Amino acid sequence: MNSKNKRRTILHVTPHLGGGVGTVILNYLRKVNDEPDFVHKVLSLDYANEKAVLASRTIGFSLTDRMSSRHDTVLAAIAEADIVLIHWWNHPLLYDFLVRETLPPARVIFWSHTLGYHAPSVFNETVLCYPDLFVFTSPLSLETPEVKRLREERQKSLRVIWSTGGIEHVASVRPKPHAGFTIGYIGTVDYCKMHPEFLGMSSLVKIPDARFIVCGGPSEKQITTESLKYDNGRRFSFTGHVENITDYLSEFDVFGYPLAPCHYGTCEQSLCESMAAGVPPVVLTNLTECHIVEDGVTGVVAANKEEYARALEQLYRNRDLRQRLSDNARKAAAGRFSIELMINRWEKVFHDALTLPKTERHWTGRCRGKSASPAQVFVEALGMHGNDFMSDLNTHDEAERKAARDAIRRLYASSHLWRSNTQGTPHHYHNCFPEDVNLKLWSSLDCHRRERQD
């Protein structure tokens, strides 16, 4: 208890409260809401989903959402809080708030929920220097170019706390008898996250009675239609979002989790849950998955789509190997992904933050203040990755403008991540600020998006 026998207020500011980040925040608050030192409040700039609203009532924490048009109310709450914890990723409403507003004196912590390697989900120098403490969800983020340039200067303010919603709910899962060989996937069902050749590489698997159960959204209907090209989709079952994953995990023989090479994920809650449930994972050689899965010990890391198919076939044939990986995965998950470990680390960070003075702060980047347009905010968020958009925004030369827009079209062609309706893309910013003519134009340059809409 602090010396004044008073609970200090921690204000969580989040772009929205739902999905994977929402699960982490809500499960954390369930564990700590009655702790003696801190009381937690949550402000969501966009929506809080029904699960979050219900949780706020049952757990007993203050939750206010749809605050993006009420900056004055957010600033007043920041002024009153002892610590402000901003759950950060490249979200238009959050960047709009940070760039436009001057914060009253406050102790500010950022917790990054993105890895930071692939634009538009990247760091920039201004955002890294903005808070008192910047906390990453994965140590891999310390090696991004933007962080490495500042690491020596900002060493004392950079921390890492693994993000987890907890694994207790899946630790008791045990296999249930079922027909065939089931390869499961739980998570984001959209090519901004899952591998764009997910269906094709799955169809390479030569297991007679294999079936693929895919849980999650938001693009499951589109991908279900695409699956009809592969043996009329007989191998694939798309469930959409599922609230209780334990029933599915108990029927998975293997967790097939091939993600896109440029995905934005850091801690991969569903992968950690599968390991805690004893379902051995097969993943690709992306940074995040290689950090979580130890090849040949807690799962299999495949170099390409052919190796991915062969790994599933090997696990189908070798029950002993499956069991060994299962046992090792359970043990590793219990030691690494415990929510208690995350809580203990946050408690230390909060106590460290309380030793700091409250200071006023404002955005110090290339554009700032209330006059910044949404398009300028978008370019600001991209840091050194925003040069093509900045050229188009600032040039009056037709040749330069054409070159910039051709470069933007190539970005859309290069990765599904740029075509997403979320993750800080031009489409995401345009959806939040439809009146901005530059965002509308940049979004229209995505011919892949037009093809999908047609």
C-alpha positions as CSV (number, residue, x, y, z in Angstrom):
1,M,0.0,0.0,0.0
2,N,1.3,3.5,-0.7
3,S,2.2,5.8,2.1
4,K,-1.0,7.8,2.0
5,N,-3.1,4.6,2.2
6,K,-4.8,5.6,-1.1
7,R,-5.3,3.6,-4.2
8,R,-3.6,5.2,-7.2
9,T,-5.6,5.6,-10.4
10,I,-4.4,3.9,-13.6
11,L,-6.2,5.2,-16.7
12,H,-6.1,2.8,-19.7
13,V,-6.6,4.6,-23.0
14,T,-7.2,2.2,-25.9
15,P,-8.2,2.7,-29.6
16,H,-11.0,0.1,-29.0
17,L,-11.8,-2.6,-26.5
18,G,-12.3,-6.0,-28.3
19,G,-10.4,-8.7,-30.0
20,G,-7.1,-10.0,-28.9
21,V,-5.9,-6.8,-27.1
22,G,-9.3,-6.6,-25.4
23,T,-9.0,-10.1,-24.1
24,V,-5.6,-9.3,-22.6
25,I,-6.9,-6.1,-20.9
26,L,-10.1,-7.7,-19.6
27,N,-8.3,-10.8,-18.2
28,Y,-5.7,-8.6,-16.6
29,L,-8.4,-6.5,-14.9
30,R,-10.2,-9.6,-13.7
31,K,-7.1,-10.6,-11.8
32,V,-6.1,-7.2,-10.4
33,N,-9.3,-5.2,-9.8
34,D,-9.3,-5.8,-6.0
35,E,-5.5,-5.2,-5.5
36,P,-4.8,-2.7,-2.7
37,D,-2.5,-0.2,-4.6
38,F,-4.3,0.6,-7.8
39,V,-7.7,1.2,-9.3
40,H,-8.1,0.9,-13.0
41,K,-10.3,2.9,-15.4
42,V,-10.7,2.4,-19.2
43,L,-11.4,5.0,-21.9
44,S,-11.9,3.6,-25.4
45,L,-11.6,6.0,-28.3
46,D,-13.8,3.8,-30.5
47,Y,-16.2,1.0,-29.5
48,A,-16.1,-1.4,-26.5
49,N,-17.7,-4.7,-27.6
50,E,-20.5,-6.4,-25.7
51,K,-18.1,-8.7,-23.9
52,A,-16.1,-5.7,-22.6
53,V,-19.2,-3.8,-21.5
54,L,-20.4,-6.9,-19.6
55,A,-17.0,-7.5,-18.1
56,S,-16.9,-3.9,-16.8
57,R,-20.1,-4.5,-14.9
58,T,-19.2,-7.9,-13.5
59,I,-15.5,-7.0,-12.6
60,G,-16.4,-3.5,-11.5
61,F,-14.1,-1.2,-13.4
62,S,-15.1,2.1,-15.0
63,L,-15.4,1.9,-18.8
64,T,-16.3,4.7,-21.2
65,D,-16.2,4.2,-25.0
66,R,-16.8,6.2,-28.2
67,M,-14.6,9.0,-26.9
68,S,-12.9,10.0,-30.1
69,S,-15.1,13.1,-30.5
70,R,-14.8,14.0,-26.8
71,H,-11.1,14.9,-26.5
72,D,-11.8,17.4,-23.7
73,T,-13.2,14.6,-21.6
74,V,-10.2,12.4,-22.3
75,L,-7.8,15.2,-21.4
76,A,-9.7,15.8,-18.1
77,A,-9.4,12.1,-17.2
78,I,-5.7,12.1,-18.0
79,A,-5.2,15.1,-15.7
80,E,-6.9,13.3,-12.8
81,A,-5.1,9.9,-13.2
82,D,-1.9,9.0,-11.4
83,I,-0.7,7.0,-14.4
84,V,-1.9,6.9,-18.0
85,L,-1.3,3.6,-19.8
86,I,-1.9,4.0,-23.6
87,H,-2.4,0.8,-25.5
88,W,-0.7,1.7,-28.7
89,W,-0.7,0.6,-32.3
90,N,-1.1,2.5,-35.5
91,H,-4.8,3.3,-35.1
92,P,-6.2,6.5,-36.8
93,L,-8.2,7.7,-33.8
94,L,-5.3,7.3,-31.4
95,Y,-2.8,9.1,-33.7
96,D,-5.3,11.8,-34.3
97,F,-5.6,12.4,-30.6
98,L,-1.8,12.3,-30.0
99,V,-0.9,14.6,-32.9
100,R,-3.6,17.2,-32.2
101,E,-3.7,17.5,-28.5
102,T,-1.4,18.8,-25.7
103,L,-1.6,16.5,-22.7
104,P,-1.9,18.0,-19.3
105,P,0.8,17.1,-16.8
106,A,0.8,13.2,-16.6
107,R,2.9,10.1,-16.2
108,V,2.5,8.3,-19.5
109,I,3.3,4.7,-20.5
110,F,2.8,3.2,-23.9
111,W,2.3,-0.5,-24.3
112,S,2.9,-1.5,-27.9
113,H,0.6,-4.2,-29.3
114,T,2.4,-4.5,-32.6
115,L,5.8,-5.9,-33.6
116,G,6.9,-2.9,-35.6
117,Y,8.8,-4.5,-38.5
118,H,6.3,-4.1,-41.3
119,A,4.6,-0.9,-42.5
120,P,2.1,0.4,-41.9
121,S,2.4,-1.2,-38.4
122,V,5.6,0.5,-37.5
123,F,7.3,2.7,-34.9
124,N,8.5,6.2,-35.5
125,E,11.0,8.3,-33.5
126,T,8.4,10.7,-32.1
127,V,6.1,8.0,-30.8
128,L,9.0,6.2,-29.1
129,C,10.1,9.4,-27.3
130,Y,6.6,10.6,-26.4
131,P,5.9,8.6,-23.2
132,D,7.9,8.3,-19.9
133,L,8.1,4.6,-20.5
134,F,7.7,2.6,-23.7
135,V,6.8,-1.1,-23.1
136,F,7.0,-3.6,-25.9
137,T,5.1,-6.9,-25.9
138,S,8.0,-8.8,-27.5
139,P,11.8,-8.4,-27.2
140,L,11.9,-8.7,-31.0
141,S,10.7,-5.1,-31.2
142,L,14.0,-3.9,-29.6
143,E,15.7,-4.9,-32.9
144,T,13.6,-2.8,-35.2
145,P,15.6,0.0,-37.0
146,E,13.7,2.8,-35.3
147,V,14.2,1.4,-31.8
148,K,17.9,0.5,-32.4
149,R,18.6,4.1,-33.3
150,L,17.3,5.3,-30.0
151,R,18.1,2.4,-27.7
152,E,21.2,3.8,-26.1
153,E,19.6,7.2,-25.6
154,R,16.3,5.8,-24.3
155,Q,17.6,2.6,-22.6
156,K,16.1,3.3,-19.2
157,S,12.7,4.1,-20.6
158,L,12.3,0.9,-22.8
159,R,10.8,-2.2,-21.2
160,V,9.4,-5.6,-22.4
161,I,6.3,-7.3,-20.9
162,W,4.9,-10.3,-22.7
163,S,1.3,-9.8,-23.5
164,T,-1.0,-12.7,-22.5
165,G,-4.7,-13.2,-21.8
166,G,-3.7,-16.1,-19.6
167,I,-3.6,-19.8,-20.3
168,E,-5.5,-21.2,-17.2
169,H,-8.7,-21.7,-19.2
170,V,-7.0,-24.1,-21.7
171,A,-4.4,-25.8,-19.4
172,S,-6.9,-28.6,-18.5
173,V,-7.8,-29.4,-22.1
174,R,-7.4,-33.0,-23.0
175,P,-7.9,-34.7,-26.3
176,K,-11.3,-36.0,-27.2
177,P,-11.8,-39.0,-29.5
178,H,-12.9,-37.9,-33.0
179,A,-12.9,-39.1,-36.5
180,G,-10.1,-38.3,-38.9
181,F,-7.1,-36.1,-38.4
182,T,-7.9,-32.6,-37.5
183,I,-5.7,-29.6,-38.2
184,G,-6.9,-26.5,-36.4
185,Y,-6.4,-22.8,-36.8
186,I,-7.7,-20.1,-34.4
187,G,-7.1,-16.4,-34.9
188,T,-7.5,-13.7,-37.5
189,V,-9.0,-15.2,-40.6
190,D,-7.9,-12.5,-43.1
191,Y,-4.9,-12.4,-45.4
192,C,-3.4,-9.4,-43.6
193,K,-2.5,-12.0,-40.9
194,M,-2.9,-15.6,-42.2
195,H,-0.7,-16.7,-45.1
196,P,-2.3,-15.7,-48.4
197,E,-1.6,-19.3,-49.6
198,F,-3.2,-20.9,-46.6
199,L,-5.7,-22.8,-48.7
200,G,-3.2,-23.9,-51.3
201,M,-0.6,-25.1,-48.8
202,S,-3.2,-26.9,-46.9
203,S,-4.4,-28.7,-50.1
204,L,-0.8,-30.0,-50.5
205,V,-1.2,-32.2,-47.4
206,K,-1.4,-35.8,-48.3
207,I,-3.4,-37.2,-45.4
208,P,-6.5,-39.1,-46.5
209,D,-8.8,-38.2,-43.6
210,A,-7.4,-34.7,-42.9
211,R,-9.8,-31.9,-42.2
212,F,-9.0,-28.2,-41.5
213,I,-11.1,-26.4,-38.9
214,V,-10.6,-22.6,-39.1
215,C,-12.0,-20.5,-36.3
216,G,-12.1,-16.7,-36.4
217,G,-12.9,-13.8,-38.7
218,P,-13.5,-11.3,-40.2
219,S,-13.0,-12.6,-43.8
220,E,-14.1,-16.2,-43.2
221,K,-17.0,-15.9,-45.8
222,Q,-14.7,-14.7,-48.5
223,I,-12.1,-17.4,-47.8
224,T,-14.8,-20.1,-47.5
225,T,-15.8,-19.2,-51.1
226,E,-12.2,-19.5,-52.2
227,S,-11.9,-22.9,-50.6
228,L,-14.4,-24.3,-53.0
229,K,-11.6,-24.3,-55.6
230,Y,-9.8,-27.0,-53.6
231,D,-11.8,-30.3,-53.8
232,N,-15.0,-28.3,-53.5
233,G,-13.9,-27.2,-50.0
234,R,-14.6,-30.6,-48.5
235,R,-11.5,-30.5,-46.3
236,F,-12.3,-27.1,-44.8
237,S,-14.7,-25.9,-42.2
238,F,-14.9,-22.2,-41.3
239,T,-16.7,-21.5,-38.0
240,G,-16.4,-17.7,-37.8
241,H,-15.8,-16.3,-34.3
242,V,-16.0,-18.8,-31.4
243,E,-16.4,-17.7,-27.8
244,N,-15.2,-20.9,-26.2
245,I,-12.2,-22.4,-27.9
246,T,-11.6,-25.3,-25.5
247,D,-14.0,-27.6,-27.3
248,Y,-12.2,-27.1,-30.5
249,L,-8.7,-27.4,-29.0
250,S,-9.7,-30.8,-27.6
251,E,-10.4,-32.1,-31.1
252,F,-7.3,-30.6,-32.8
253,D,-4.5,-33.1,-33.4
254,V,-2.2,-30.4,-34.6
255,F,-2.4,-26.6,-34.7
256,G,-1.6,-25.5,-38.2
257,Y,-0.7,-21.8,-38.0
258,P,0.9,-20.5,-41.1
259,L,0.9,-16.7,-41.0
260,A,1.8,-14.1,-43.6
261,P,5.5,-13.2,-43.9
262,C,4.8,-9.5,-43.1
263,H,2.2,-9.9,-40.3
264,Y,2.0,-7.5,-37.4
265,G,1.5,-9.9,-34.5
266,T,3.7,-10.1,-31.4
267,C,2.6,-12.6,-28.8
268,E,0.0,-14.6,-30.8
269,Q,-2.4,-15.5,-28.0
270,S,-4.0,-18.4,-29.9
271,L,-0.6,-20.0,-30.6
272,C,0.3,-19.8,-26.9
273,E,-3.1,-21.2,-26.0
274,S,-2.7,-24.1,-28.4
275,M,0.6,-24.9,-26.8
276,A,-0.8,-24.7,-23.3
277,A,-3.6,-27.1,-24.4
278,G,-1.0,-29.5,-25.6
279,V,-1.8,-29.2,-29.3
280,P,1.6,-29.2,-31.1
281,P,1.9,-26.2,-33.5
282,V,3.3,-26.2,-37.1
283,V,4.3,-22.6,-38.1
284,L,6.4,-20.8,-40.7
285,T,9.8,-19.1,-40.2
286,N,8.4,-15.7,-39.3
287,L,10.2,-13.8,-36.5
288,T,7.3,-13.9,-34.0
289,E,6.5,-17.6,-34.4
290,C,10.2,-18.6,-34.2
291,H,10.4,-16.7,-30.9
292,I,7.5,-18.7,-29.5
293,V,8.0,-22.2,-31.0
294,E,11.2,-24.1,-30.6
295,D,11.6,-26.3,-33.6
296,G,11.5,-30.0,-32.9
297,V,10.9,-29.3,-29.2
298,T,7.6,-27.5,-28.7
299,G,6.4,-27.7,-32.3
300,V,7.7,-27.6,-35.9
301,V,8.9,-24.6,-37.8
302,A,8.7,-25.0,-41.5
303,A,10.7,-23.1,-44.0
304,N,8.1,-23.0,-46.8
305,K,4.7,-24.3,-47.9
306,E,6.1,-27.7,-49.0
307,E,7.8,-28.2,-45.7
308,Y,4.6,-27.1,-43.9
309,A,2.7,-29.9,-45.7
310,R,5.4,-32.5,-45.0
311,A,5.5,-31.5,-41.3
312,L,1.7,-32.1,-40.9
313,E,2.1,-35.5,-42.7
314,Q,5.0,-36.4,-40.4
315,L,3.0,-35.6,-37.3
316,Y,0.0,-37.6,-38.7
317,R,2.3,-40.7,-39.1
318,N,4.3,-40.3,-35.9
319,R,2.0,-40.4,-32.8
320,D,5.0,-40.5,-30.4
321,L,6.5,-37.3,-31.9
322,R,3.1,-35.6,-31.5
323,Q,2.9,-36.6,-27.9
324,R,6.5,-35.5,-27.2
325,L,5.9,-32.1,-28.7
326,S,2.5,-31.9,-26.9
327,D,4.1,-32.5,-23.5
328,N,6.9,-30.0,-24.2
329,A,4.6,-27.4,-25.4
330,R,2.4,-27.6,-22.3
331,K,5.4,-27.3,-20.0
332,A,6.9,-24.4,-22.0
333,A,3.6,-22.5,-22.1
334,A,3.1,-22.8,-18.4
335,G,6.4,-21.2,-17.7
336,R,6.3,-18.4,-20.3
337,F,2.7,-17.3,-20.8
338,S,1.3,-17.0,-17.3
339,I,-0.8,-14.0,-16.6
340,E,0.6,-13.8,-13.1
341,L,4.0,-13.2,-14.6
342,M,2.6,-10.3,-16.7
343,I,0.9,-8.9,-13.6
344,N,4.0,-8.9,-11.5
345,R,6.0,-7.1,-14.2
346,W,3.4,-4.5,-14.6
347,E,3.3,-3.9,-10.9
348,K,7.0,-3.1,-11.0
349,V,6.6,-0.7,-14.0
350,F,3.7,1.1,-12.3
351,H,5.7,1.6,-9.1
352,D,8.7,2.9,-11.1
353,A,6.4,5.3,-13.0
354,L,5.1,6.7,-9.7
355,T,8.6,8.0,-8.9
356,L,8.5,10.2,-12.0
357,P,7.1,13.8,-12.0
358,K,3.9,14.5,-14.0
359,T,4.8,16.5,-17.1
360,E,2.9,18.2,-19.9
361,R,3.6,16.8,-23.4
362,H,2.8,17.4,-27.0
363,W,3.6,15.8,-30.3
364,T,7.0,16.9,-31.7
365,G,6.9,15.4,-35.2
366,R,6.7,17.0,-38.6
367,C,3.0,17.8,-38.3
368,R,1.3,18.6,-35.1
369,G,-1.5,20.6,-33.6
370,K,-5.2,21.0,-34.4
371,S,-4.5,22.2,-37.9
372,A,-3.1,18.8,-39.0
373,S,-5.3,17.0,-41.6
374,P,-6.1,13.3,-41.3
375,A,-3.9,12.6,-44.3
376,Q,-1.0,14.4,-42.6
377,V,-1.6,12.4,-39.4
378,F,-1.5,9.2,-41.5
379,V,1.8,10.1,-43.1
380,E,3.2,11.2,-39.7
381,A,2.3,7.7,-38.2
382,L,4.4,6.0,-40.9
383,G,7.6,7.8,-40.0
384,M,10.3,7.0,-42.6
385,H,7.9,4.7,-44.4
386,G,5.6,7.5,-45.5
387,N,7.8,9.3,-48.1
388,D,5.7,8.3,-51.1
389,F,2.5,9.5,-49.5
390,M,4.3,12.7,-48.4
391,S,5.6,13.3,-51.9
392,D,2.1,13.0,-53.3
393,L,0.7,15.3,-50.6
394,N,3.3,18.1,-51.1
395,T,4.3,18.1,-54.7
396,H,2.8,20.3,-57.5
397,D,4.8,18.5,-60.2
398,E,2.7,16.1,-62.3
399,A,5.6,13.7,-63.0
400,E,6.5,13.6,-59.3
401,R,2.8,13.0,-58.4
402,K,2.5,10.2,-60.9
403,A,5.7,8.6,-59.6
404,A,4.4,8.8,-56.0
405,R,1.1,7.3,-56.8
406,D,2.7,4.5,-58.8
407,A,4.8,3.7,-55.8
408,I,1.7,3.6,-53.6
409,R,0.1,1.2,-56.0
410,R,3.2,-1.0,-55.7
411,L,2.8,-1.0,-51.9
412,Y,-0.7,-2.4,-52.3
413,A,0.5,-5.1,-54.6
414,S,3.4,-6.0,-52.3
415,S,1.4,-7.2,-49.3
416,H,-2.1,-8.0,-48.1
417,L,-1.2,-6.0,-45.0
418,W,-1.5,-2.8,-47.0
419,R,-4.9,-3.8,-48.3
420,S,-6.5,-4.4,-44.9
421,N,-9.4,-2.3,-43.6
422,T,-7.5,-2.0,-40.3
423,Q,-3.9,-2.0,-39.1
424,G,-3.3,1.7,-40.0
425,T,-3.6,1.4,-43.8
426,P,-5.0,4.3,-45.9
427,H,-8.3,2.3,-46.0
428,H,-8.4,2.3,-42.2
429,Y,-7.7,6.1,-42.0
430,H,-10.2,6.8,-44.8
431,N,-12.9,4.8,-43.0
432,C,-12.3,6.9,-39.8
433,F,-12.0,10.2,-41.7
434,P,-14.1,9.8,-44.9
435,E,-14.2,13.6,-45.6
436,D,-10.4,13.7,-46.2
437,V,-9.9,13.9,-50.0
438,N,-6.3,12.7,-49.9
439,L,-7.1,9.6,-47.9
440,K,-10.0,8.9,-50.3
441,L,-7.7,9.1,-53.2
442,W,-5.0,6.9,-51.7
443,S,-7.5,4.3,-50.8
444,S,-8.9,4.3,-54.4
445,L,-5.4,3.5,-55.8
446,D,-5.7,-0.1,-54.4
447,C,-6.9,-2.0,-57.5
448,H,-7.0,-5.2,-55.4
449,R,-9.6,-3.6,-53.1
450,R,-11.7,-2.6,-56.1
451,E,-11.6,-6.2,-57.4
452,R,-12.8,-7.5,-54.0
453,Q,-15.6,-5.0,-53.9
454,D,-16.7,-6.0,-57.5
